[in-house]
Amino acid sequence: MDGIEETNDDKIEENETNNEESNSQKENGEDMMHDSVNESADEQPKESQDENHKNSSEDDRMEDENSESKNDESDVGNVEIKQEPNADTDDSPMENSIKEEKDKEGYEAEVKTEVDGNDGKHIKSENDIKTEREFSREDRKRKRSTSPSPYKSRQSPVRQVKEEEPELNDNDVTLSWYDSDLNLTIDKETFYTATPMTQGGFGFIWAGVRGTFAYKSGKLCYQVKLVENCNVSHLENEPNPNVLRLGWSALDTSMQLGEEPLSYGYGGTGKISVNCKFSDYGKSFGEGDVVTAYLEFTENEFVISYSVNDEHLGTAWQLPLEELQDKALAPHILTKNVKFAVNFGQTEPWGEVQEGYTFVKNFPIEDAVAGPRRPEKRSDCEIIMMCGLPACGKTYWANNYVKEHPEKHYNILGTNALIDKMKVMGLPRRANYSGRWDVLIDKCTKCLNKLMDVGSHRRRNFILDQTNVYPAAQRRKMRNFEGFTRKAVVIVPTEEEFKTRTQKQAQEEKKDVPENAVMEMKANFCLPDKSLFSEIIYAELDENEAKTLVHKYNKEASAAGFARKGPMGGGGGGGSRGSGGPNAKRFRGDFGHGHGGHQQHHGGQRHDGFRRGPPPSSPFRSQYRLTEP
């Protein structure tokens, strides 16, 4: 279930909508400027108009004669408005002004030459000039490009996303570039060192990685050197701010080593853990230490042990082989603010190693089990965008879908997923955090935005687990995943079921989403735009039923005083452009009441319904920050 932490990206949505309004105002301003230019041209004195007509006529004549003069490419009366200006090729206003002045001087010189007859050409009669003048006027009308309609959909050029994918050798035994957390920066040259992200909220988040191969037999080992404690002085009252955990795990487990079955870890606090059950073992270790992890398979058992520097600490686990269910175990490191390096056998041992053990890189590769490999190309990747109100069941659906499709190796991107990576000794972060929870959620949201940016440059499969009810947010988030197969999953349960789930979440998870936050989302709820996705899946109510209910939510929220924030796209609530009631609270641009009325703006008419002036603030934004539009 989702909670208040998924309702905090509203600030980004507000910026997105403001940017769209700014662009719309700019475009309308340009349209009015060009209209003003054309009107002023029509109001010129008769002598000036005659001169312009002469110039245009001469220009047409020279063009017909294939003149090489530079003036044949210009026309004072021809103003072409480009919908998508190119900064590299379009002339600036100053350049256009200089060019027009030069063209005008050229036209005057040509007319003077024509009248004087110095060039030996036929001197045109008054009737000839009048005829060409009429032709030139009609020609200019045909050439002139009208201002684009503000209601017309503007197609943005396809965004080219540069991949950050290094060359990989699938037979190398290294840290896995693919089977790792996005907040772990792995060295792209050797793949043997890694540094976790630590800025802001990342200082609370664990970052994990597995080796590229797993094992089901033999006596194996690898070493980890804790190179450096990262500076996390910005963390307040954080127990064990720099700590690392290492061990072995099955390939289908999460990156949270030691927090689920078949995931065995030993941490720097002197604890071993599996399935979030922690117990004392060995001793603590930290910066500068070398820890060796051992794994031995016998006929009926598997044994895991460790050593710190040259001191062997004895057996950590000795378990029946059948517990693994014929699954292989891979090297696994989980770090929180510690830079580390691994020795898989690519170099000499970093200290004494127990007799009879083989470094994983030296183990016969044909007897090893390859870990997951990244997709070959970007078009093989997939992103699923969840869409629905808080507590409707998005996280539940996403987690089940990941379990049902392990071959996809989905990365879930969401504030709930990040909070789960903030556990302290296997316990939820909320029970072990002394600071303000809303501040932590704000930091968590910024981390999520960073991970979305990193992920958009990688070849992986993602599930975006946020509310995603705002159309501008849907467009913004999908824009970076150009080239992926993009799907949307809409979760709209019946009203009765939604109320039941909301109450259950509040009771079981102690998460109570403010009613104002839900109402603002209902006001802005818009079903996904079909043009953004290859497939839209309605997991509960079908499309027509969902549309009806969303439209009802829109109307209820509008009647309660919550208005839509920006132009709506897609199929939400009928996709109206602004249907706020008379009591609607206009957080920014006023879209009228669905009647498309025009309003004055800078001396011209506004066609987009926006009002001038800064937007008033939402009455509850100062108290609650929304995580996700």
C-alpha positions as CSV (number, residue, x, y, z in Angstrom):
1,M,0.0,0.0,0.0
2,D,1.1,3.6,-0.7
3,G,1.3,6.3,1.9
4,I,1.9,10.0,2.5
5,E,5.5,9.6,1.4
6,E,4.3,9.1,-2.2
7,T,2.5,12.4,-2.1
8,N,5.5,14.8,-2.1
9,D,6.5,15.6,-5.7
10,D,3.9,18.3,-6.0
11,K,6.6,20.9,-6.0
12,I,8.0,19.5,-9.1
13,E,4.6,19.3,-10.7
14,E,4.0,22.9,-9.8
15,N,7.3,23.9,-11.5
16,E,6.4,21.8,-14.5
17,T,3.0,23.4,-14.9
18,N,4.5,26.9,-14.4
19,N,7.0,26.2,-17.1
20,E,4.2,25.1,-19.5
21,E,2.3,28.3,-18.7
22,S,5.4,30.4,-19.3
23,N,6.0,28.7,-22.6
24,S,2.4,29.2,-23.5
25,Q,2.6,32.9,-22.6
26,K,5.8,33.3,-24.6
27,E,4.2,31.7,-27.6
28,N,1.1,33.9,-27.3
29,G,3.3,36.9,-26.8
30,E,5.2,36.1,-30.0
31,D,2.0,35.6,-31.9
32,M,0.7,39.0,-30.7
33,M,4.0,40.7,-31.7
34,H,3.8,39.3,-35.2
35,D,0.1,40.3,-35.5
36,S,1.1,43.8,-34.3
37,V,3.9,44.0,-37.0
38,N,1.5,43.0,-39.7
39,E,-1.2,45.4,-38.5
40,S,1.3,48.3,-38.4
41,A,2.5,47.4,-41.9
42,D,-1.1,47.7,-43.2
43,E,-1.4,51.1,-41.5
44,Q,1.7,52.6,-43.2
45,P,1.2,55.8,-45.3
46,K,0.3,55.3,-48.9
47,E,3.7,56.4,-50.1
48,S,5.5,53.9,-47.8
49,Q,3.1,51.2,-49.0
50,D,3.8,52.0,-52.7
51,E,7.5,51.9,-52.0
52,N,7.2,48.5,-50.3
53,H,5.1,47.2,-53.3
54,K,7.7,48.4,-55.7
55,N,10.4,46.6,-53.7
56,S,8.3,43.5,-53.6
57,S,7.6,43.7,-57.3
58,E,11.2,44.1,-58.2
59,D,12.1,41.3,-55.9
60,D,9.6,39.0,-57.7
61,R,10.9,40.0,-61.1
62,M,14.5,39.4,-60.1
63,E,13.6,36.0,-58.6
64,D,11.9,35.0,-61.9
65,E,15.1,36.0,-63.8
66,N,17.2,33.7,-61.4
67,S,19.2,36.7,-60.2
68,E,22.0,35.9,-57.8
69,S,21.4,39.0,-55.7
70,K,21.1,38.4,-52.0
71,N,18.0,40.5,-51.9
72,D,15.9,37.8,-53.7
73,E,15.7,35.8,-50.4
74,S,14.1,38.5,-48.3
75,D,10.7,40.2,-48.2
76,V,9.8,43.0,-45.8
77,G,6.2,41.9,-45.7
78,N,6.9,38.2,-45.4
79,V,7.1,37.1,-41.7
80,E,7.3,33.4,-41.2
81,I,6.5,32.1,-37.6
82,K,8.3,28.9,-36.9
83,Q,6.7,26.6,-34.4
84,E,9.9,24.9,-33.3
85,P,12.7,27.5,-33.6
86,N,16.2,26.2,-34.1
87,A,18.8,28.1,-32.0
88,D,21.5,27.1,-34.4
89,T,19.9,28.4,-37.6
90,D,17.3,31.1,-36.8
91,D,18.3,34.7,-37.0
92,S,18.0,36.8,-33.8
93,P,15.7,39.8,-33.8
94,M,18.7,42.1,-34.1
95,E,20.1,40.1,-37.1
96,N,16.6,40.2,-38.8
97,S,16.4,44.0,-38.3
98,I,19.9,44.5,-39.8
99,K,19.0,42.2,-42.7
100,E,15.7,44.0,-43.4
101,E,17.5,47.4,-43.4
102,K,20.1,46.1,-45.9
103,D,17.3,44.6,-48.0
104,K,15.4,47.9,-48.0
105,E,18.5,49.8,-49.2
106,G,19.0,47.2,-51.9
107,Y,15.4,47.6,-53.1
108,E,15.7,51.4,-53.3
109,A,18.9,51.2,-55.3
110,E,17.3,48.7,-57.7
111,V,14.2,50.9,-58.2
112,K,16.4,54.0,-58.8
113,T,18.4,52.1,-61.4
114,E,15.2,50.9,-63.1
115,V,13.7,54.4,-63.3
116,D,17.0,55.9,-64.5
117,G,17.3,53.2,-67.2
118,N,21.1,53.0,-66.5
119,D,21.0,49.2,-66.6
120,G,19.6,49.1,-70.1
121,K,16.4,47.3,-68.9
122,H,12.9,48.2,-70.0
123,I,11.4,50.9,-67.9
124,K,8.1,49.6,-66.6
125,S,4.9,51.5,-67.1
126,E,2.5,52.5,-64.3
127,N,0.1,49.7,-65.3
128,D,2.9,47.1,-65.2
129,I,3.9,48.2,-61.7
130,K,0.2,48.2,-60.5
131,T,-0.3,44.7,-61.9
132,E,2.9,43.4,-60.2
133,R,1.9,45.2,-57.0
134,E,-1.4,43.2,-56.9
135,F,0.4,40.0,-57.7
136,S,3.0,40.7,-55.0
137,R,0.3,41.4,-52.4
138,E,-1.4,38.0,-53.1
139,D,2.0,36.3,-53.2
140,R,2.8,37.6,-49.7
141,K,-0.5,36.5,-48.4
142,R,0.3,33.0,-49.6
143,K,3.8,33.1,-48.1
144,R,2.8,34.5,-44.8
145,S,2.5,31.8,-42.1
146,T,-0.3,32.4,-39.6
147,S,0.2,32.1,-35.9
148,P,-0.3,28.6,-34.7
149,S,-3.5,28.0,-32.7
150,P,-2.9,27.9,-29.0
151,Y,-5.3,24.9,-28.8
152,K,-3.4,22.9,-31.4
153,S,-1.3,20.1,-30.0
154,R,2.4,20.8,-30.2
155,Q,4.5,17.7,-30.9
156,S,7.8,17.9,-29.2
157,P,10.8,16.5,-31.1
158,V,11.9,13.0,-30.0
159,R,14.2,13.3,-27.1
160,Q,17.5,11.6,-27.7
161,V,18.7,10.1,-24.4
162,K,22.4,9.3,-24.2
163,E,23.1,6.0,-22.6
164,E,25.7,5.5,-19.9
165,E,26.4,1.9,-20.6
166,P,30.0,0.6,-20.6
167,E,31.3,-2.4,-22.6
168,L,30.8,-5.6,-20.7
169,N,32.3,-9.0,-21.0
170,D,29.7,-11.5,-19.9
171,N,32.4,-14.0,-18.9
172,D,34.2,-11.7,-16.5
173,V,33.8,-12.3,-12.8
174,T,33.3,-8.8,-11.4
175,L,30.8,-6.7,-9.6
176,S,27.6,-6.7,-11.6
177,W,26.8,-3.5,-13.5
178,Y,23.2,-4.7,-13.9
179,D,22.4,-6.6,-10.7
180,S,23.0,-3.6,-8.4
181,D,21.4,-0.6,-6.9
182,L,21.3,2.6,-9.0
183,N,22.7,4.6,-6.0
184,L,25.9,2.6,-6.1
185,T,28.5,4.1,-8.5
186,I,30.6,1.2,-9.9
187,D,34.0,1.8,-11.5
188,K,33.4,1.4,-15.2
189,E,37.0,0.5,-16.0
190,T,37.6,-2.4,-13.6
191,F,34.2,-3.2,-12.0
192,Y,36.0,-4.0,-8.8
193,T,35.4,-0.8,-6.8
194,A,32.2,1.0,-5.9
195,T,31.1,4.2,-4.1
196,P,27.6,4.8,-2.8
197,M,25.8,8.1,-3.3
198,T,25.8,10.0,0.0
199,Q,24.4,13.4,-0.7
200,G,21.2,14.4,1.2
201,G,18.9,11.6,1.8
202,F,21.2,9.1,0.1
203,G,23.1,9.0,3.4
204,F,20.3,7.0,4.9
205,I,19.9,4.6,2.0
206,W,21.8,1.2,1.6
207,A,23.3,0.4,-1.8
208,G,23.9,-3.2,-2.8
209,V,25.6,-5.2,-5.6
210,R,26.1,-8.9,-6.4
211,G,28.8,-10.6,-8.3
212,T,28.3,-11.6,-11.9
213,F,28.3,-15.4,-11.1
214,A,26.7,-17.6,-8.4
215,Y,27.8,-21.0,-7.2
216,K,26.3,-24.4,-6.2
217,S,29.5,-26.4,-5.4
218,G,33.1,-26.1,-4.3
219,K,35.0,-24.1,-1.6
220,L,34.9,-20.4,-2.5
221,C,35.9,-17.1,-1.2
222,Y,36.3,-13.4,-2.0
223,Q,37.6,-10.3,-0.1
224,V,36.3,-6.8,0.6
225,K,38.5,-3.9,1.5
226,L,36.7,-1.0,3.3
227,V,38.6,1.7,1.4
228,E,37.1,4.9,2.9
229,N,34.3,6.2,5.0
230,C,32.3,8.7,3.0
231,N,31.7,12.1,4.6
232,V,28.1,12.2,5.9
233,S,28.4,14.9,8.5
234,H,25.0,16.2,7.3
235,L,23.3,13.2,9.0
236,E,22.1,13.9,12.5
237,N,21.9,11.3,15.2
238,E,22.4,8.5,12.7
239,P,23.5,5.3,14.4
240,N,26.4,3.7,12.6
241,P,26.5,6.2,9.6
242,N,29.3,4.3,7.9
243,V,28.8,0.5,7.8
244,L,29.2,-2.3,5.3
245,R,27.6,-5.8,5.1
246,L,29.0,-8.7,3.0
247,G,28.0,-12.3,2.3
248,W,26.2,-14.5,-0.1
249,S,22.7,-14.5,-1.5
250,A,20.4,-16.2,-4.1
251,L,20.0,-14.4,-7.4
252,D,16.3,-13.9,-6.9
253,T,16.7,-12.0,-3.6
254,S,16.7,-8.2,-3.3
255,M,19.8,-6.0,-2.8
256,Q,19.0,-5.8,0.9
257,L,21.5,-8.4,2.1
258,G,20.5,-10.3,5.2
259,E,16.9,-9.0,5.2
260,E,15.1,-12.0,3.6
261,P,15.5,-15.7,3.2
262,L,18.5,-17.1,1.3
263,S,20.4,-13.9,2.0
264,Y,23.2,-14.2,4.4
265,G,25.2,-11.1,5.6
266,Y,27.8,-10.1,8.1
267,G,27.9,-6.4,9.1
268,G,30.5,-4.0,10.5
269,T,28.6,-3.8,13.8
270,G,29.5,-7.4,14.6
271,K,26.2,-8.9,13.6
272,I,25.2,-11.6,11.1
273,S,21.7,-11.6,9.7
274,V,19.3,-13.6,7.5
275,N,15.6,-12.8,6.9
276,C,16.0,-9.7,9.2
277,K,17.1,-11.9,12.1
278,F,20.3,-10.5,13.6
279,S,22.6,-12.2,16.0
280,D,26.1,-11.5,17.5
281,Y,29.1,-12.8,15.5
282,G,32.8,-12.2,15.5
283,K,33.7,-8.6,16.0
284,S,33.1,-5.2,14.4
285,F,35.1,-3.9,11.5
286,G,35.4,-0.7,9.6
287,E,37.5,1.6,7.4
288,G,40.8,0.1,6.3
289,D,39.9,-3.5,7.3
290,V,39.9,-6.5,4.9
291,V,37.1,-9.0,5.4
292,T,37.0,-12.4,3.6
293,A,33.8,-14.3,3.0
294,Y,33.9,-18.1,2.7
295,L,31.3,-20.5,1.3
296,E,31.8,-24.3,1.4
297,F,29.4,-26.9,-0.2
298,T,29.5,-30.4,1.2
299,E,27.4,-33.4,0.2
300,N,24.5,-32.4,2.5
301,E,25.3,-28.9,3.8
302,F,26.6,-25.5,3.0
303,V,28.8,-23.5,5.4
304,I,29.4,-19.8,5.6
305,S,32.2,-18.2,7.6
306,Y,34.3,-15.0,7.7
307,S,37.6,-13.6,8.7
308,V,38.6,-10.0,9.5
309,N,42.1,-9.2,8.3
310,D,44.0,-12.4,9.2
311,E,41.7,-13.6,12.0
312,H,39.2,-16.3,11.1
313,L,36.0,-15.9,13.1
314,G,34.6,-19.4,12.8
315,T,31.3,-20.7,11.4
316,A,28.5,-18.2,10.9
317,W,25.9,-20.6,9.4
318,Q,25.9,-24.4,8.8
319,L,22.7,-25.3,7.1
320,P,21.2,-28.2,5.2
321,L,21.7,-28.0,1.4
322,E,18.0,-28.5,0.8
323,E,17.3,-25.1,2.3
324,L,18.7,-23.5,-0.9
325,Q,16.1,-25.3,-3.0
326,D,18.8,-26.0,-5.6
327,K,19.6,-22.3,-5.9
328,A,23.1,-20.9,-6.3
329,L,24.6,-18.3,-4.0
330,A,26.5,-15.2,-5.3
331,P,28.9,-12.8,-3.6
332,H,26.9,-9.9,-2.3
333,I,28.0,-6.5,-0.7
334,L,25.7,-4.0,0.9
335,T,27.1,-0.6,1.9
336,K,25.9,2.5,3.7
337,N,28.4,5.4,3.1
338,V,31.5,3.2,2.7
339,K,33.6,3.1,-0.5
340,F,34.9,-0.4,-1.0
341,A,37.0,-2.6,-3.3
342,V,36.7,-6.4,-3.9
343,N,39.2,-9.1,-4.7
344,F,37.6,-11.8,-6.6
345,G,41.0,-13.3,-7.5
346,Q,42.1,-10.7,-10.1
347,T,45.0,-9.9,-7.8
348,E,47.1,-11.4,-5.1
349,P,45.3,-12.1,-1.8
350,W,45.0,-9.2,0.6
351,G,46.1,-11.2,3.5
352,E,45.9,-14.8,4.7
353,V,43.2,-17.1,3.2
354,Q,41.9,-20.3,4.7
355,E,43.4,-23.4,3.1
356,G,41.5,-25.2,0.4
357,Y,39.4,-22.2,-0.7
358,T,39.4,-20.8,-4.2
359,F,38.7,-17.2,-5.2
360,V,35.5,-17.0,-7.2
361,K,37.3,-15.7,-10.3
362,N,39.5,-18.8,-10.4
363,F,36.6,-21.2,-10.1
364,P,35.7,-23.1,-13.4
365,I,33.2,-20.8,-15.1
366,E,31.4,-23.7,-16.7
367,D,30.5,-24.9,-13.2
368,A,29.2,-21.5,-12.1
369,V,25.7,-20.0,-12.7
370,A,25.6,-16.7,-14.6
371,G,23.7,-13.9,-13.0
372,P,21.2,-11.7,-14.8
373,R,22.5,-9.8,-17.9
374,R,21.4,-6.4,-19.1
375,P,19.2,-6.1,-22.2
376,E,21.1,-5.9,-25.4
377,K,19.5,-2.6,-26.6
378,R,17.3,0.2,-25.2
379,S,14.2,-1.0,-27.1
380,D,14.4,-4.2,-25.1
381,C,13.9,-2.3,-21.8
382,E,10.5,-1.6,-20.2
383,I,9.1,1.0,-17.8
384,I,5.7,0.5,-16.2
385,M,4.1,3.7,-14.7
386,M,1.7,3.1,-11.9
387,C,-1.3,5.5,-11.8
388,G,-3.8,5.9,-9.0
389,L,-4.6,7.7,-5.7
390,P,-2.7,7.0,-2.5
391,A,-3.6,3.7,-0.8
392,C,-5.4,2.4,-3.9
393,G,-3.0,-0.6,-4.1
394,K,-0.2,0.4,-6.5
395,T,2.7,-0.8,-4.3
396,Y,0.9,-4.1,-3.6
397,W,0.3,-4.6,-7.4
398,A,3.9,-3.7,-8.2
399,N,5.5,-6.0,-5.6
400,N,3.3,-8.9,-6.8
401,Y,4.1,-8.3,-10.4
402,V,7.9,-8.3,-9.7
403,K,7.5,-11.7,-7.9
404,E,5.5,-13.1,-10.8
405,H,8.1,-12.0,-13.4
406,P,11.5,-12.6,-11.9
407,E,13.1,-12.9,-15.3
408,K,12.5,-9.2,-15.9
409,H,14.5,-8.1,-12.9
410,Y,12.4,-5.0,-12.4
411,N,13.7,-2.1,-10.4
412,I,10.9,-0.4,-8.4
413,L,11.3,3.4,-8.3
414,G,9.2,4.9,-5.5
415,T,9.5,6.5,-2.1
416,N,8.1,3.4,-0.5
417,A,10.9,1.4,-2.0
418,L,13.5,3.9,-0.8
419,I,12.1,4.0,2.7
420,D,12.5,0.2,2.8
421,K,16.2,0.6,1.9
422,M,16.6,2.8,5.0
423,K,16.2,0.1,7.6
424,V,18.3,0.1,10.8
425,M,19.3,-3.4,11.9
426,G,16.4,-4.7,9.9
427,L,13.9,-2.4,11.6
428,P,11.8,0.2,9.7
429,R,13.3,3.6,9.5
430,R,10.3,5.3,11.0
431,A,10.8,3.5,14.3
432,N,14.4,4.5,14.4
433,Y,14.4,8.2,13.3
434,S,14.5,11.1,15.7
435,G,14.2,13.9,13.2
436,R,11.2,15.4,11.4
437,W,9.6,12.7,9.2
438,D,8.3,15.2,6.6
439,V,11.9,16.6,6.1
440,L,13.2,13.0,5.5
441,I,10.4,12.4,3.0
442,D,11.4,15.6,1.2
443,K,15.0,14.3,1.0
444,C,13.7,10.9,-0.1
445,T,11.8,12.5,-3.0
446,K,14.9,14.3,-4.2
447,C,16.8,11.0,-4.1
448,L,14.0,9.4,-6.2
449,N,14.3,12.1,-8.8
450,K,18.0,11.6,-9.0
451,L,17.6,7.8,-9.4
452,M,15.0,8.3,-12.2
453,D,17.5,10.4,-14.0
454,V,20.2,7.8,-13.6
455,G,17.9,5.0,-14.6
456,S,16.8,6.8,-17.8
457,H,20.4,6.4,-19.1
458,R,20.7,2.7,-18.2
459,R,19.3,-0.5,-19.8
460,R,17.0,-1.9,-17.2
461,N,13.3,-2.6,-16.5
462,F,11.6,-0.2,-14.1
463,I,8.3,0.1,-12.3
464,L,7.5,3.7,-11.3
465,D,5.5,3.4,-8.1
466,Q,4.0,6.8,-7.5
467,T,0.5,8.3,-7.9
468,N,1.2,9.8,-11.3
469,V,-2.3,11.4,-11.5
470,Y,-1.1,14.7,-13.0
471,P,-0.8,14.7,-16.8
472,A,2.2,17.1,-16.7
473,A,4.0,14.7,-14.4
474,Q,3.2,11.7,-16.6
475,R,4.7,13.5,-19.6
476,R,7.8,14.7,-17.7
477,K,8.6,11.3,-16.3
478,M,8.1,9.4,-19.6
479,R,10.0,11.9,-21.6
480,N,13.4,10.6,-20.3
481,F,12.5,7.0,-21.1
482,E,12.3,7.6,-24.8
483,G,13.1,4.3,-26.6
484,F,11.8,2.1,-23.8
485,T,8.6,0.1,-24.1
486,R,6.4,2.3,-22.0
487,K,3.3,0.9,-20.2
488,A,0.9,2.3,-17.7
489,V,-1.0,0.4,-15.1
490,V,-4.1,2.2,-13.7
491,I,-5.4,1.2,-10.3
492,V,-9.0,2.6,-9.8
493,P,-10.9,0.4,-7.4
494,T,-14.6,1.0,-6.5
495,E,-15.3,3.8,-4.1
496,E,-16.2,1.3,-1.4
497,E,-13.0,-0.7,-1.9
498,F,-10.9,2.5,-2.0
499,K,-12.3,3.6,1.4
500,T,-11.6,0.1,2.8
501,R,-8.0,0.1,1.6
502,T,-7.4,3.7,2.9
503,Q,-8.7,2.7,6.4
504,K,-6.6,-0.5,6.4
505,Q,-3.4,1.4,5.5
506,A,-4.0,4.0,8.2
507,Q,-4.5,1.2,10.8
508,E,-1.8,-1.2,9.8
509,E,0.9,1.1,8.5
510,K,0.2,4.2,10.6
511,K,0.0,6.2,7.4
512,D,-2.8,8.8,7.2
513,V,-2.8,10.8,4.0
514,P,-4.3,14.3,4.6
515,E,-7.8,14.6,3.1
516,N,-6.7,17.9,1.4
517,A,-3.9,16.1,-0.4
518,V,-6.3,13.4,-1.7
519,M,-8.8,16.0,-2.8
520,E,-6.2,18.0,-4.7
521,M,-5.2,14.8,-6.4
522,K,-8.8,14.0,-7.2
523,A,-9.2,17.4,-8.8
524,N,-6.2,16.8,-11.0
525,F,-6.6,13.1,-11.6
526,C,-6.2,12.4,-15.3
527,L,-5.9,8.9,-16.8
528,P,-2.8,8.3,-18.9
529,D,-2.4,9.7,-22.3
530,K,-2.5,6.9,-24.9
531,S,0.1,8.7,-27.0
532,L,2.7,8.2,-24.3
533,F,2.3,4.5,-23.9
534,S,2.3,1.3,-26.0
535,E,-0.2,-0.2,-23.6
536,I,-2.4,0.9,-20.8
537,I,-3.6,-1.7,-18.4
538,Y,-6.6,-1.2,-16.1
539,A,-6.0,-3.6,-13.3
540,E,-9.3,-3.2,-11.5
541,L,-12.2,-1.1,-12.9
542,D,-12.1,-1.2,-16.8
543,E,-11.4,1.9,-18.8
544,N,-15.0,3.2,-19.1
545,E,-15.8,2.5,-15.4
546,A,-12.5,4.2,-14.4
547,K,-13.2,7.2,-16.6
548,T,-16.7,7.6,-15.0
549,L,-15.3,7.4,-11.5
550,V,-12.4,9.7,-12.1
551,H,-14.8,12.3,-13.7
552,K,-16.8,12.0,-10.5
553,Y,-13.7,12.6,-8.4
554,N,-12.9,15.7,-10.5
555,K,-16.4,17.2,-10.0
556,E,-16.4,16.4,-6.3
557,A,-13.1,18.0,-5.7
558,S,-14.0,21.0,-7.8
559,A,-17.2,21.5,-5.8
560,A,-15.1,21.3,-2.7
561,G,-12.9,24.2,-3.9
562,F,-10.0,22.4,-5.5
563,A,-9.2,23.3,-9.1
564,R,-7.1,21.7,-11.7
565,K,-3.5,23.0,-11.9
566,G,-2.8,23.0,-15.6
567,P,-4.0,21.9,-19.1
568,M,-5.2,18.4,-18.8
569,G,-4.3,15.6,-21.3
570,G,-5.1,12.0,-21.7
571,G,-8.4,10.6,-20.7
572,G,-8.9,11.7,-17.1
573,G,-12.3,12.9,-16.2
574,G,-13.2,13.5,-19.8
575,G,-10.1,15.5,-20.3
576,S,-11.8,18.9,-19.8
577,R,-9.6,22.0,-19.8
578,G,-10.7,23.4,-16.6
579,S,-14.0,22.6,-15.0
580,G,-13.6,24.3,-11.6
581,G,-16.8,25.4,-10.0
582,P,-17.5,29.0,-8.8
583,N,-15.7,28.3,-5.5
584,A,-12.7,26.6,-7.1
585,K,-9.4,27.6,-5.6
586,R,-7.1,28.8,-8.4
587,F,-3.6,27.7,-7.4
588,R,-2.2,29.3,-10.5
589,G,-3.6,30.0,-14.0
590,D,-7.4,30.3,-14.2
591,F,-8.8,28.1,-16.9
592,G,-12.2,29.7,-16.6
593,H,-15.1,27.4,-16.0
594,G,-14.8,25.2,-19.0
595,H,-16.2,27.8,-21.4
596,G,-12.9,28.8,-23.0
597,G,-13.4,32.5,-22.4
598,H,-10.6,34.8,-23.5
599,Q,-8.8,37.2,-21.1
600,Q,-6.7,40.3,-21.7
601,H,-3.0,39.9,-21.4
602,H,-0.3,42.5,-22.2
603,G,-2.7,44.4,-24.5
604,G,-3.7,41.3,-26.5
605,Q,-6.1,38.4,-26.0
606,R,-5.1,35.3,-24.1
607,H,-6.3,32.1,-25.7
608,D,-5.2,29.7,-23.1
609,G,-7.4,31.0,-20.2
610,F,-4.5,31.9,-17.9
611,R,-4.8,34.9,-15.7
612,R,-2.0,37.3,-15.0
613,G,-0.2,37.6,-11.7
614,P,1.5,35.1,-9.3
615,P,-0.4,32.0,-8.3
616,P,-1.9,31.9,-4.8
617,S,-0.7,29.2,-2.6
618,S,-2.6,26.0,-1.7
619,P,-4.0,26.3,1.8
620,F,-2.2,23.1,3.0
621,R,1.1,23.1,1.1
622,S,2.8,24.8,4.0
623,Q,1.8,22.0,6.3
624,Y,2.0,19.0,3.9
625,R,4.3,18.4,1.0
626,L,3.1,16.2,-1.8
627,T,5.5,13.5,-2.9
628,E,4.2,12.7,-6.2
629,P,1.8,14.2,-8.6
